[in-house]
């Protein structure tokens, strides 16, 4: 599955208590965020990818802010096979 989000979006204080991807979980495919996306204070309490988990795919970010996301095993912010970052900021 492929997913593209055009326009502004905020993912704030989301949580996955029993798995991966605090804000977004995609088992395979491509995620593309094209403009002004914010991921803040998301968590995966018993899995990987505090903000985003993309099991066997790629995540593309354009114009982004990622801050204060956490997880319990791998990928505090994003867990994916490939990540493309353009024009953004990451804060821990």
N, C-alpha and C positions, 0 to 999 in steps of 0.2 A: 504494500500500500504506500502511496505517496501522499504527502500532506503539505500544502503551502498556505501560509498565513500572510496575507497582504494587509498592511495597515498596522496601526498601533495595537499593542496587546500587553497586558500585565498578568503575570502568574505570581501571586504573592501569598505566602503562608499556606501552601498546599502540602499535604502529607500522604505518603503511602505507608500504611502501618504494617502491611503483610507482604510487601514485595518491592519492586524497583520502580524508579521514575516517580519522584514526589509530585511533579506537576503534570508530566506527560509520559505515557508509556506506549511504545510502538514496537511490536515484536520484530518486524522487518520492513524495509522500505526506505524512503527518503523524507526527511522533515526539512522544510525551508521556511525561514522567517525572514521576510523581505524588508521590514521597516519598523523601527522603534519598538522592539520587544524587550520586556523587563522580566527577569526571573529573580525573585528576592525571597529569602527565608523559606525555601522549600526543603523538604526532607524525605528521604527514603529510609525508614527506621529499621528495616531488615533486608535491605537489598542495595543495588548499585544505582547510581544516577540520582543525586539529590534533587536536581531540577528535571532532567530529561534522560530517559532510557530509550535507546534505539538498538535493539538486539543485534541485527545483522544488516545495518544500513548506514546511511550518512546523515549528519545534521549540518545544515548550512545556516549561519547567522549573519545578517547584514544589519548594521546599526542597532546595537544591543547594549544592555547593561545586565550583568550577572553579579549578584551579591549575596553573601551569607547563606549559601545552600550547603546542605550536608547529607551524608549517608553513612551506612554502617560497614560497607565493604569496599567497593571500587567506584571511582568517578564521582567525586564530591559534587561536581556541577553536572557533567554530562558523561554518560557511558554509551559509546557508539563505536563502530568499526572505523569510521572516518568523521572528522570534524573540520569544517571550514569556517573561519572567523574573519569577518571584514568590518572595519570601522566601528569598533566598540570598546567597552571597558569591562574588565573583570575585577571584582573586589572580593576579598576573603574576610 
